[in-house]
């Protein structure tokens, strides 16, 4: 049957798509399996029909007597097994009915047709040859043999199934034993855990009772401590009053310093306004001179025309003059070459003189000591006396500041030591009652404090270079520490535990270590300060000596205009003295002032050397004076702007450090107060604390936003200043290249325009600086007010909620505080990075401004020495060369731009092609997927149609089979009615006489026999006329 069905299956071609091909293969495998089960089911049906026919045949008592009891029992066992197989094969039939209709309908039809034809032929042939009795006997023998064979096969199958059942039972028993064992072990573990829990609960209750007793004892001891702390508080209040008076004195001194600074700044502004008015007057006078020069030029042109007319009348004379001019040109060329060589030699000599200027100053002092007037010597002595007095005042103020600092440090150290001794005494009185759980909590707190110490050490190393902020931080830490102690003493009057005492001890140890590190860093900074101050004083003395030597050496060779320059330099020295005086008063601004003084000294020395060398030959004295005065004014304004900017930056840093310290101290206070009251708090108070944390978070966010805005403004201002400086430098270079042919008046006009531009830039910088300072002050005031108000609110709320705090809420608060601490650390790190960037950018900008100013002066000096026509020609040649180079650069730039555009076009085309290819591939994939989906839908539709057709064909076949069965039953009944009962006994004896046939019956005969054995009770029915007709 399997072979006949497999031949009818249509061979599926391998599709192009791999997925569809795999799905078809899976379907084929499933169809093969179902065909195999279908064949088994057909065999089973045939066997069942045989068994049922045999049982119906032996239903009578006579036939059952003839059968042996073993055969009867075997039949019953086989029936039971067949029923079990029927139940097992029901799901297989359901699955088979779903899939069998696709491939087996045609085969079933063909087999049914073949069987019907064979049956018809055999019935016709057997009707003529054999009698009905012989047919029945032969069929009976065949059925007995087949039943015996089938019983043996069934027994073998039952044996196999019995063995499988035994194996399954054995495995089931093993699994059941394992499950029971696991259950017993789990139950034992659960019992053990329950016992452990009960023991722990009992121990915990005992510990709680002990803690309660300890708390009662501690409350009794706490009452004693309250009296002691009340006395100590009075002493601390008196100390605080003294410190408050010292702070008020410091504030008054600071206000005086700020007033002096404002007066100095107002005077500088007035000077700049006066100088600007003078500039405008000079511009008007210069315009008048230009109008006069234009009139002169017109007169010269008229004279030139008259000369041309005369020259036309005298060509011979002109030729002779041309010859003379030619000779003069040759001479001029030769002289030009000689002058250029001399210029190079002079430049080399000037450089050598610049290197050996200090040695020459000593020799010039010896050579010019006889030519110095007594009045000038007296003036110089008076100036030296003034400088000496300024230096003495500086030294005295420095000594006073150092003494104050030492006294303050000593007082702070004594206070810290006294407080530490008090805390150690309190801790020693309460060190006898500590449990293991408290020690574990203490270790965790120590780890947290260790991490915080590492962060603080890193931040301190970064800020160790700032001497002023270290002083302020030390003082503030001492004050905050004292305040914290007072608050902790007040809070510990109600509830003090051993854990809190241990925490306090460790915190005091940490603070002591920090104080030691601060004192060490202070000593190092003090030593650096002394060394730097000594170097600065030595350089100032050397600079004064150099000035004296230069004045003595150059008094004979300097005119009245140069004396005016010297007076202006002396004014600059006086301003330097005022700056030094302000530096002594504002001793906190140490590093910035030293750098500015050093730069001013170097720049002033360079200015002296360069101006003396450059302005002695080819520049009018009046113009030199005006130019030098303007440069000095601009230099002073730049210095004032730098100093004010540095002061603001220092104030900003100190204010931010104070704000951060206040936040840290406030956070520490909150932690201590929360730790001191960790026993009794309700949910309402927790909500209040969470709201406070939310407020703190919002304030932190606002501070961050304002900080980011300030940093962005700072970056934009720096970028704008850098752009302005670059643009100004480019403008100056262009103006220098374009105005190299103009002589002294044009150069002065250029210088005035440059000064005007510098003046405008200074005004813009001042305006932006004032705006930034105002914003900074307003932001600082608002932040300080908010922090003070918030601190007051927190103090009030803490006083109202001192009696109720739970351990769970304390843990939540501690975690939130840790998060806030981490955020503050990140803000600090970002602020330090921005401050470092700010300082580096400032230093670069200031260096660029100084270098730019020096370059301007050098260029002015170099262009005042080279005014002749030869130099102009050289400049023109250089300009021509530069023009050619610019043309080549522009041509190369154009070529590169064209190449770039072509490359961009090609790249864009390639990108478009790639996108098109991607779109094409995507469309192909979509199309293939649509085809696949369509094929799947078609397959599903075909499957449904095949299933419907198979169901219909099965219905038709069943109807035809029922009709055939009815026909066969009628024929069998007719044949049995003709036969009598004694004939049936004879038929039982016939097999003994007749030989057994060895040939097997055909499948058509088997089916016919099965159908004849379906209804054995038809023998009892009456005779019909059908058999007569069949004969």
NUMAR-408617 format. One record per residue (C-alpha): residue in one letter; x, y, z. Coordinates in steps of 0.02 Angstrom, whole numbers, padded with zeros to 5 digits, always signed. Example, Ala and Ser with C-alpha at 12.3 -4.5 7.8 and 13.67 -1.06 7.14 Angstrom:
2
A+00615-00225+00390;S+00684-00053+00357;
//
This chain:
1031
X+00000+00000+00000;X+00142+00117+00039;X+00220+00087-00131;X+00059+00120-00223;X+00032+00284-00128;X+00211+00346-00149;X+00200+00326-00337;X+00050+00439-00347;X+00136+00584-00253;X+00184+00721-00377;X+00368+00768-00377;X+00395+00948-00323;X+00524+01048-00416;X+00654+01143-00314;X+00601+01326-00311;X+00719+01469-00334;X+00688+01535-00162;X+00775+01432-00026;X+00644+01463+00108;X+00501+01404-00003;X+00602+01250-00050;X+00634+01207+00133;X+00450+01230+00176;X+00401+01114+00032;X+00525+00983+00095;X+00450+00990+00269;X+00277+00969+00196;X+00336+00819+00097;X+00409+00737+00252;X+00248+00765+00348;X+00149+00692+00204;X+00259+00538+00200;X+00233+00510+00385;X+00047+00529+00368;X+00045+00407+00222;X+00138+00280+00327;X+00009+00297+00466;X-00130+00285+00337;X-00062+00120+00275;X-00052+00055+00454;X-00230+00110+00485;X-00289+00020+00329;X-00203-00140+00384;X-00280-00122+00554;X-00452-00098+00477;X-00430-00256+00375;X-00376-00353+00529;X-00520-00286+00630;X-00644-00333+00494;X-00572-00508+00491;X-00581-00525+00680;X-00756-00457+00688;X-00812-00574+00548;X-00733-00722+00634;X-00815-00678+00799;X-00985-00657+00716;X-00964-00822+00628;X-00925-00910+00793;X-01066-00822+00884;X-01171-00977+00886;X-01147-01100+01027;X-01095-01243+00914;X-00953-01148+00835;X-00894-01085+01005;X-00889-01262+01070;X-00780-01315+00926;X-00656-01173+00963;X-00524-01205+01095;X-00522-01101+01256;X-00347-01035+01219;X-00404-00965+01051;X-00552-00884+01136;X-00443-00800+01268;X-00321-00745+01134;X-00464-00667+01039;X-00522-00572+01193;X-00345-00505+01227;X-00328-00456+01045;X-00493-00363+01053;X-00439-00268+01207;X-00273-00222+01126;X-00362-00168+00969;X-00476-00055+01071;X-00324+00023+01153;X-00244+00048+00983;X-00406+00129+00923;X-00399+00254+01064;X-00217+00291+01027;X-00250+00311+00843;X-00391+00438+00862;X-00275+00590+00865;X-00178+00512+00722;X-00336+00497+00623;X-00379+00680+00656;X-00208+00735+00594;X-00217+00616+00450;X-00388+00679+00396;X-00316+00854+00387;X-00172+00807+00269;X-00219+00643+00184;X-00346+00720+00066;X-00207+00801-00035;X-00126+00646-00108;X-00230+00491-00073;X-00401+00527-00148;X-00350+00472-00323;X-00266+00313-00261;X-00416+00267-00154;X-00531+00289-00302;X-00422+00183-00415;X-00405+00044-00284;X-00592+00044-00253;X-00625+00031-00440;X-00499-00111-00457;X-00572-00203-00308;X-00747-00187-00376;X-00694-00255-00546;X-00600-00402-00466;X-00747-00440-00354;X-00864-00442-00500;X-00750-00556-00599;X-00719-00675-00454;X-00903-00683-00410;X-00945-00727-00589;X-00808-00857-00600;X-00844-00936-00429;X-01030-00939-00461;X-01003-01055-00609;X-00868-01168-00537;X-00891-01185-00350;X-01040-01221-00244;X-01080-01112-00095;X-01035-01248+00031;X-00860-01268-00036;X-00836-01081-00038;X-00884-01069+00143;X-00767-01210+00194;X-00620-01134+00101;X-00654-00965+00174;X-00666-01038+00347;X-00498-01126+00333;X-00413-00972+00268;X-00486-00867+00405;X-00426-00986+00541;X-00250-00988+00474;X-00245-00799+00459;X-00316-00774+00632;X-00182-00886+00706;X-00045-00791+00616;X-00119-00625+00666;X-00132-00683+00848;X+00052-00725+00849;X+00097-00556+00777;X-00016-00472+00903;X+00064-00569+01045;X+00236-00512+00990;X+00176-00331+00983;X+00098-00349+01154;X+00261-00418+01223;X+00357-00267+01155;X+00229-00149+01227;X+00236-00240+01394;X+00424-00218+01400;X+00408-00033+01363;X+00278-00019+01501;X+00395-00105+01623;X+00536+00014+01581;X+00421+00162+01600;X+00357+00098+01768;X+00535+00073+01829;X+00586+00249+01778;X+00427+00317+01856;X+00465+00230+02020;X+00643+00299+02019;X+00582+00475+01985;X+00452+00459+02121;X+00584+00403+02245;X+00696+00549+02198;X+00551+00670+02216;X+00508+00602+02387;X+00690+00614+02443;X+00703+00794+02381;X+00541+00836+02470;X+00606+00765+02633;X+00770+00862+02619;X+00678+01024+02579;X+00561+01000+02726;X+00708+00967+02841;X+00795+01125+02781;X+00635+01226+02806;X+00621+01159+02984;X+00803+01202+03020;X+00782+01378+02951;X+00626+01403+03055;X+00719+01349+03210;X+00862+01469+03170;X+00738+01609+03144;X+00657+01576+03312;X+00828+01576+03395;X+00876+01740+03310;X+00711+01819+03362;X+00743+01767+03543;X+00921+01835+03537;X+00861+01997+03457;X+00731+02021+03593;X+00868+01997+03724;X+00979+02123+03634;X+00835+02247+03627;X+00807+02228+03813;X+00992+02258+03844;X+00988+02410+03732;X+00840+02477+03827;X+00936+02460+03990;X+01087+02543+03911;X+00979+02686+03851;X+00912+02713+04025;X+01089+02717+04094;X+01143+02837+03958;X+00997+02952+03995;X+01055+02962+04175;X+01232+03001+04119;X+01167+03125+03992;X+01088+03232+04127;X+01260+03249+04206;X+01338+03299+04041;X+01206+03434+04013;X+01264+03533+04162;X+01445+03525+04104;X+01401+03577+03927;X+01300+03727+03989;X+01455+03794+04075;X+01562+03763+03921;X+01435+03853+03812;X+01456+04013+03909;X+01644+04008+03883;X+01622+03974+03697;X+01501+04120+03680;X+01629+04239+03753;X+01759+04176+03629;X+01637+04199+03487;X+01608+04379+03538;X+01795+04412+03526;X+01803+04333+03355;X+01653+04435+03299;X+01743+04596+03346;X+01895+04542+03246;X+01785+04508+03096;X+01708+04681+03108;X+01881+04761+03108;X+01928+04661+02954;X+01770+04717+02866;X+01806+04899+02904;X+01981+04882+02833;X+01911+04800+02678;X+01788+04943+02651;X+01928+05070+02664;X+02029+04975+02534;X+01880+04967+02415;X+01851+05156+02433;X+02033+05191+02392;X+02021+05078+02240;X+01866+05171+02177;X+01950+05341+02197;X+02102+05280+02103;X+01993+05212+01963;X+01897+05377+01949;X+02060+05476+01933;X+02118+05358+01796;X+01956+05386+01702;X+01975+05575+01714;X+02151+05562+01645;X+02091+05459+01498;X+01955+05587+01460;X+02081+05729+01463;X+02197+05635+01348;X+02054+05600+01229;X+02014+05787+01220;X+02197+05822+01181;X+02190+05692+01041;X+02042+05778+00964;X+02128+05948+00970;X+02281+05873+00886;X+02173+05799+00749;X+02099+05970+00713;X+02270+06051+00706;X+02332+05915+00592;X+02184+05945+00475;X+02235+06129+00463;X+02413+06081+00422;X+02350+05963+00287;X+02251+06103+00205;X+02408+06212+00203;X+02508+06068+00128;X+02379+06048-00010;X+02396+06234-00055;X+02583+06213-00063;X+02564+06061-00175;X+02455+06159-00295;X+02584+06299-00303;X+02720+06172-00337;X+02618+06096-00478;X+02595+06268-00559;X+02781+06298-00548;X+02813+06126-00624;X+02704+06167-00774;X+02801+06328-00804;X+02962+06231-00795;X+02898+06105-00922;X+02860+06242-01045;X+03034+06313-01023;X+03109+06139-01044;X+03017+06117-01209;X+03100+06274-01272;X+03273+06213-01222;X+03291+06028-01277;X+03479+06033-01288;X+03496+06097-01113;X+03378+05962-01058;X+03483+05826-01139;X+03634+05888-01048;X+03538+05893-00886;X+03477+05716-00918;X+03654+05657-00937;X+03698+05740-00774;X+03547+05662-00691;X+03598+05492-00758;X+03769+05512-00681;X+03688+05568-00518;X+03574+05415-00521;X+03724+05301-00539;X+03805+05389-00393;X+03646+05372-00293;X+03638+05187-00328;X+03815+05164-00272;X+03779+05266-00117;X+03620+05165-00088;X+03719+05005-00090;X+03844+05080+00030;X+03702+05140+00142;X+03619+04969+00142;X+03783+04889+00193;X+03806+05021+00326;X+03626+04990+00384;X+03661+04806+00406;X+03820+04841+00500;X+03730+04970+00607;X+03591+04845+00646;X+03721+04717+00700;X+03809+04845+00807;X+03644+04900+00884;X+03604+04721+00930;X+03774+04699+01008;X+03750+04863+01101;X+03582+04802+01166;X+03666+04645+01232;X+03808+04742+01313;X+03699+04888+01374;X+03720+04848+01558;X+03911+04848+01544;X+03908+05011+01448;X+03796+05092+01579;X+03934+05075+01709;X+04062+05150+01592;X+03945+05293+01545;X+03918+05333+01729;X+04106+05356+01751;X+04121+05461+01591;X+03973+05577+01626;X+03988+05607+01815;X+04074+05776+01785;X+03932+05846+01677;X+03786+05821+01797;X+03706+05973+01877;X+03676+05984+02064;X+03489+06011+02042;X+03466+05850+01945;X+03565+05755+02076;X+03454+05825+02212;X+03298+05773+02115;X+03366+05599+02094;X+03409+05586+02277;X+03235+05641+02326;X+03159+05509+02212;X+03272+05377+02287;X+03219+05430+02461;X+03036+05414+02412;X+03066+05241+02341;X+03160+05191+02499;X+03014+05249+02607;X+02891+05150+02500;X+02998+04994+02518;X+03005+05017+02707;X+02817+05036+02716;X+02798+04877+02612;X+02912+04781+02728;X+02825+04846+02884;X+02653+04800+02817;X+02714+04628+02768;X+02785+04598+02941;X+02623+04654+03020;X+02523+04537+02910;X+02638+04391+02947;X+02626+04424+03134;X+02437+04433+03126;X+02433+04271+03028;X+02543+04183+03154;X+02439+04244+03300;X+02278+04190+03215;X+02352+04020+03175;X+02411+03995+03353;X+02239+04042+03422;X+02152+03925+03300;X+02269+03781+03342;X+02244+03808+03529;X+02056+03811+03508;X+02060+03652+03404;X+02170+03564+03532;X+02057+03616+03677;X+01903+03556+03585;X+01989+03392+03542;X+02037+03363+03725;X+01857+03394+03779;X+01790+03272+03649;X+01918+03139+03698;X+01865+03153+03879;X+01682+03132+03832;X+01723+02982+03723;X+01829+02898+03859;X+01680+02910+03979;X+01569+02815+03856;X+01686+02683+03779;X+01630+02537+03892;X+01464+02499+03807;X+01487+02461+03621;X+01408+02315+03528;X+01468+02223+03371;X+01331+02297+03262;X+01382+02471+03310;X+01563+02431+03266;X+01511+02372+03093;X+01413+02533+03065;X+01565+02629+03122;X+01677+02539+02995;X+01559+02584+02854;X+01558+02765+02909;X+01748+02763+02915;X+01754+02701+02735;X+01640+02843+02681;X+01746+02969+02775;X+01903+02896+02695;X+01831+02923+02521;X+01781+03100+02565;X+01956+03132+02632;X+02034+03074+02468;X+01922+03193+02371;X+01964+03336+02488;X+02151+03300+02475;X+02142+03305+02284;X+02049+03471+02288;X+02171+03541+02416;X+02322+03497+02308;X+02244+03592+02165;X+02213+03746+02275;X+02379+03743+02369;X+02450+03879+02255;X+02324+04007+02316;X+02388+04079+02478;X+02245+04198+02511;X+02105+04068+02494;X+02198+03950+02611;X+02199+04082+02748;X+02014+04117+02727;X+01970+03931+02723;X+02069+03898+02883;X+01980+04038+02975;X+01811+03985+02910;X+01844+03804+02954;X+01889+03853+03131;X+01731+03958+03150;X+01620+03824+03072;X+01700+03690+03180;X+01666+03792+03335;X+01485+03821+03282;X+01462+03636+03246;X+01528+03592+03417;X+01406+03712+03498;X+01259+03642+03401;X+01311+03464+03437;X+01326+03501+03622;X+01150+03573+03619;X+01082+03424+03521;X+01168+03295+03634;X+01080+03362+03788;X+00931+03248+03750;X+00991+03085+03669;X+01173+03026+03663;X+01227+02851+03614;X+01394+02763+03601;X+01388+02759+03412;X+01372+02948+03404;X+01521+02971+03520;X+01629+02859+03411;X+01575+02953+03255;X+01620+03117+03336;X+01791+03051+03385;X+01832+02996+03209;X+01771+03161+03136;X+01881+03256+03257;X+02030+03149+03205;X+01993+03187+03023;X+01982+03373+03059;X+02146+03366+03155;X+02232+03285+03006;X+02161+03418+02891;X+02224+03555+03007;X+02397+03477+03007;X+02400+03470+02817;X+02339+03650+02806;X+02473+03710+02927;X+02609+03619+02828;X+02548+03694+02665;X+02540+03864+02748;X+02721+03852+02802;X+02773+03804+02625;X+02675+03948+02551;X+02748+04068+02678;X+02924+04017+02629;X+02881+04040+02446;X+02805+04210+02484;X+02962+04268+02574;X+03076+04208+02435;X+02969+04289+02301;X+02960+04451+02398;X+03149+04454+02418;X+03172+04426+02232;X+03047+04563+02191;X+03134+04685+02308;X+03302+04643+02232;X+03235+04669+02057;X+03158+04835+02108;X+03324+04892+02181;X+03416+04837+02024;X+03288+04926+01917;X+03311+05087+02017;X+03499+05076+01999;X+03483+05050+01812;X+03370+05202+01800;X+03496+05306+01895;X+03636+05248+01782;X+03536+05285+01625;X+03488+05457+01689;X+03668+05500+01730;X+03734+05434+01562;X+03605+05518+01453;X+03585+05691+01535;X+03713+05772+01421;X+03640+05698+01260;X+03456+05729+01293;X+03359+05885+01243;X+03214+05969+01332;X+03090+05851+01249;X+03185+05700+01315;X+03182+05777+01489;X+02993+05786+01474;X+02994+05601+01430;X+03098+05568+01585;X+02974+05663+01691;X+02834+05557+01621;X+02934+05402+01663;X+02951+05466+01839;X+02763+05486+01844;X+02751+05305+01793;X+02868+05261+01937;X+02756+05356+02057;X+02607+05260+01992;X+02705+05100+02019;X+02736+05157+02197;X+02549+05184+02222;X+02519+05011+02151;X+02645+04941+02273;X+02560+05031+02417;X+02393+04957+02366;X+02479+04788+02349;X+02539+04801+02530;X+02367+04850+02589;X+02287+04708+02490;X+02412+04573+02540;X+02294+04434+02486;X+02330+04473+02302;X+02504+04404+02301;X+02535+04306+02142;X+02445+04421+02021;X+02531+04580+02082;X+02705+04502+02072;X+02676+04448+01893;X+02612+04621+01843;X+02759+04710+01926;X+02884+04596+01839;X+02801+04622+01670;X+02793+04810+01695;X+02978+04818+01743;X+03030+04717+01590;X+02919+04817+01473;X+02978+04981+01546;X+03160+04933+01524;X+03130+04880+01344;X+03037+05042+01311;X+03181+05144+01379;X+03311+05057+01272;X+03210+05056+01112;X+03146+05235+01126;X+03320+05304+01164;X+03394+05215+01012;X+03253+05244+00889;X+03198+05423+00925;X+03366+05512+00927;X+03390+05527+00737;X+03239+05558+00625;X+03083+05599+00727;X+03028+05774+00782;X+03032+05800+00969;X+02853+05861+00986;X+02780+05711+00895;X+02885+05592+00999;X+02821+05670+01158;X+02639+05656+01103;X+02662+05478+01047;X+02750+05423+01205;X+02618+05506+01314;X+02480+05417+01222;X+02568+05250+01236;X+02596+05275+01421;X+02413+05318+01447;X+02358+05162+01353;X+02482+05057+01450;X+02418+05124+01616;X+02238+05091+01567;X+02280+04914+01514;X+02369+04885+01679;X+02220+04952+01777;X+02100+04842+01679;X+02211+04690+01710;X+02223+04726+01896;X+02035+04751+01913;X+02000+04594+01814;X+02117+04493+01923;X+02038+04564+02079;X+01865+04514+02017;X+01924+04339+01972;X+01999+04319+02146;X+01840+04383+02227;X+01738+04264+02123;X+01846+04117+02173;X+01845+04163+02357;X+01656+04188+02359;X+01626+04022+02273;X+01742+03935+02396;X+01649+04015+02542;X+01481+03961+02470;X+01543+03784+02443;X+01616+03779+02618;X+01452+03840+02691;X+01360+03704+02596;X+01482+03571+02659;X+01472+03634+02838;X+01283+03641+02829;X+01278+03464+02761;X+01391+03403+02902;X+01279+03489+03028;X+01127+03402+02955;X+01213+03232+02961;X+01266+03256+03141;X+01096+03315+03197;X+01011+03172+03106;X+01133+03047+03186;X+01102+03121+03358;X+00914+03094+03344;X+00896+02921+03265;X+00757+02846+03373;X+00586+02931+03359;X+00517+03018+03202;X+00347+03005+03117;X+00305+03002+02932;X+00255+03185+02931;X+00429+03237+02984;X+00503+03127+02848;X+00398+03219+02721;X+00464+03383+02789;X+00643+03322+02769;X+00610+03262+02593;X+00537+03433+02550;X+00693+03515+02619;X+00801+03403+02511;X+00695+03449+02361;X+00723+03634+02400;X+00909+03603+02414;X+00907+03511+02249;X+00815+03654+02165;X+00938+03780+02233;X+01082+03674+02172;X+01002+03668+02001;X+00983+03857+01998;X+01164+03879+02052;X+01219+03759+01915;X+01115+03851+01785;X+01187+04019+01838;X+01361+03945+01838;X+01337+03877+01663;X+01271+04045+01604;X+01421+04133+01677;X+01540+04008+01598;X+01455+04030+01430;X+01463+04220+01446;X+01646+04206+01492;X+01685+04097+01341;X+01590+04215+01225;X+01680+04367+01296;X+01849+04283+01277;X+01809+04231+01099;X+01752+04408+01057;X+01909+04483+01134;X+02019+04359+01040;X+01929+04399+00877;X+01947+04585+00907;X+02132+04564+00943;X+02157+04461+00785;X+02057+04583+00678;X+02152+04729+00751;X+02317+04643+00716;X+02265+04611+00536;X+02211+04791+00516;X+02376+04851+00584;X+02474+04740+00466;X+02373+04800+00318;X+02392+04981+00369;X+02580+04960+00393;X+02596+04882+00220;X+02489+05017+00138;X+02567+05166+00225;X+02753+05127+00211;X+02774+05266+00080;X+02707+05404+00192;X+02831+05511+00286;X+02824+05576+00465;X+02652+05663+00460;X+02564+05512+00383;X+02644+05398+00512;X+02582+05509+00652;X+02407+05505+00580;X+02414+05315+00574;X+02473+05310+00752;X+02330+05423+00808;X+02203+05313+00719;X+02277+05160+00802;X+02267+05245+00969;X+02085+05290+00936;X+02047+05108+00894;X+02136+05051+01052;X+02039+05179+01152;X+01874+05115+01082;X+01920+04936+01119;X+01969+04984+01295;X+01800+05069+01318;X+01708+04915+01257;X+01812+04803+01371;X+01775+04918+01518;X+01589+04918+01481;X+01584+04728+01467;X+01689+04714+01624;X+01572+04826+01721;X+01420+04729+01663;X+01500+04564+01712;X+01551+04632+01881;X+01375+04696+01915;X+01297+04531+01864;X+01421+04438+01971;X+01384+04546+02123;X+01196+04529+02102;X+01208+04340+02081;X+01320+04327+02233;X+01203+04431+02340;X+01051+04328+02288;X+01142+04164+02319;X+01205+04221+02489;X+01031+04282+02539;X+00952+04119+02484;X+01081+04016+02577;X+01058+04119+02737;X+00867+04110+02728;X+00872+03925+02694;X+00992+03897+02838;X+00879+03992+02956;X+00727+03892+02900;X+00821+03729+02923;X+00880+03777+03095;X+00702+03819+03148;X+00632+03658+03077;X+00771+03555+03155;X+00736+03632+03325;X+00550+03590+03304;X+00584+03409+03251;X+00728+03365+03367;X+00634+03229+03467;X+00575+03110+03327;X+00691+03027+03200;X+00686+02844+03147;X+00831+02736+03084;X+00752+02699+02915;X+00721+02881+02879;X+00897+02921+02937;X+00965+02798+02809;X+00861+02877+02671;X+00921+03049+02719;X+01101+02989+02724;X+01088+02917+02548;X+01014+03080+02483;X+01153+03177+02566;X+01281+03061+02486;X+01204+03095+02315;X+01208+03282+02348;X+01390+03268+02404;X+01436+03178+02243;X+01350+03311+02141;X+01440+03447+02237;X+01606+03360+02204;X+01568+03352+02018;X+01521+03537+02020;X+01683+03577+02110;X+01787+03479+01986;X+01701+03564+01838;X+01725+03734+01921;X+01909+03701+01950;X+01932+03648+01770;X+01842+03804+01709;X+01943+03915+01825;X+02105+03838+01760;X+02046+03865+01581;X+01997+04041+01626;X+02169+04079+01697;X+02259+04002+01549;X+02151+04097+01424;X+02178+04258+01520;X+02365+04233+01524;X+02368+04198+01336;X+02260+04351+01298;X+02368+04464+01406;X+02527+04396+01330;X+02459+04423+01155;X+02410+04601+01199;X+02582+04637+01270;X+02671+04558+01123;X+02559+04652+01004;X+02596+04817+01089;X+02782+04781+01082;X+02771+04739+00899;X+02680+04902+00864;X+02815+05001+00952;X+02953+04908+00864;X+02871+04934+00696;X+02848+05120+00729;X+03028+05135+00782;X+03089+05035+00631;X+02985+05140+00510;X+03044+05306+00584;X+03227+05262+00545;X+03195+05218+00362;X+03111+05366+00281;X+03221+05390+00129;X+03173+05349-00049;X+03288+05198-00054;X+03192+05120+00090;X+03028+05160+00005;X+03088+05073-00152;X+03140+04920-00051;X+02969+04919+00030;X+02884+04930-00140;X+02986+04785-00205;X+02938+04684-00053;X+02757+04730-00082;X+02772+04674-00262;X+02845+04509-00208;X+02707+04489-00079;X+02578+04533-00211;X+02647+04399-00325;X+02645+04273-00185;X+02467+04321-00144;X+02418+04296-00326;X+02499+04126-00328;X+02413+04082-00165;X+02244+04141-00231;X+02270+04042-00392;X+02314+03885-00293;X+02166+03917-00180;X+02051+03931-00330;X+02121+03770-00401;X+02098+03682-00235;X+01921+03750-00219;X+01880+03689-00395;X+01952+03518-00355;X+01855+03516-00195;X+01694+03560-00286;X+01725+03426-00418;X+01762+03298-00281;X+01604+03350-00190;X+01504+03330-00351;X+01577+03158-00384;X+01550+03103-00206;X+01371+03165-00211;X+01342+03071-00374;X+01416+02913-00299;X+01308+02935-00146;X+01155+02957-00258;X+01199+02800-00356;X+01224+02702-00196;X+01057+02763-00130;X+00973+02714-00293;X+01052+02541-00284;X+00995+02523-00104;X+00819+02576-00154;X+00823+02452-00299;X+00879+02311-00184;X+00746+02358-00059;X+00613+02356-00195;X+00677+02186-00254;X+00668+02117-00078;X+00492+02185-00056;X+00440+02113-00224;X+00512+01942-00179;X+00427+01946-00011;X+00261+01990-00094;X+00286+01844-00216;X+00326+01730-00071;X+00171+01785+00023;X+00065+01762-00134;X+00135+01586-00160;X+00100+01544+00021;X-00078+01605+00005;X-00098+01503-00154;X-00029+01349-00067;X-00148+01375+00079;X-00294+01394-00040;X-00242+01236-00135;X-00225+01142+00028;X-00398+01196+00083;X-00471+01146-00086;X-00384+00977-00079;X-00448+00948+00096;X-00625+00990+00043;X-00613+00876-00110;X-00540+00736-00004;X-00681+00752+00122;X-00811+00748-00015;X-00727+00598-00097;X-00720+00507+00069;X-00905+00537+00093;X-00941+00469-00080;X-00830+00318-00051;X-00912+00283+00115;X-01082+00287+00033;X-01023+00170-00105;X-00946+00052+00023;X-01107+00048+00122;X-01203+00008-00037;X-01080-00132-00078;X-01093-00199+00099;X-01281-00201+00087;X-01274-00293-00079;X-01149-00419-00013;X-01252-00449+00143;X-01404-00483+00039;X-01309-00609-00068;X-01232-00692+00086;X-01402-00705+00169;X-01476-00785+00015;X-01335-00912+00009;X-01347-00954+00194;X-01535-00974+00188;X-01514-01107+00056;X-01393-01204+00164;X-01461-01308+00312;X-01386-01329+00486;X-01328-01512+00461;X-01232-01454+00311;X-01140-01339+00424;X-01081-01491+00525;X-01024-01574+00365;X-00927-01422+00319;X-00833-01437+00482;X-00779-01613+00432;X-00734-01568+00253;X-00562-01495+00292;X-00505-01666+00357;X-00544-01749+00191;X-00496-01610+00074;X-00312-01562+00056;X-00256-01392+00120;X-00224-01265-00013;X-00054-01182-00012;X-00102-01037-00123;X-00145-00871-00044;X-00306-00783-00084;X-00306-00623-00183;X-00342-00455-00096;X-00512-00449-00182;X-00558-00617-00106;X-00499-00560+00065;X-00612-00410+00058;X-00755-00518-00001;X-00727-00639+00143;X-00721-00499+00269;X-00884-00432+00205;X-00966-00606+00209;X-00914-00626+00393;X-00993-00461+00445;X-01172-00528+00483;X-01180-00713+00535;X-01357-00702+00607;X-01431-00692+00431;X-01442-00883+00426;X-01596-00883+00536;X-01691-00768+00421;X-01817-00831+00294;X-01774-00873+00116;X-01782-00738-00018;X-01815-00757-00204;X-01647-00676-00244;X-01541-00836-00245;X-01657-00919-00367;X-01636-00776-00483;X-01446-00776-00458;X-01437-00959-00508;
//
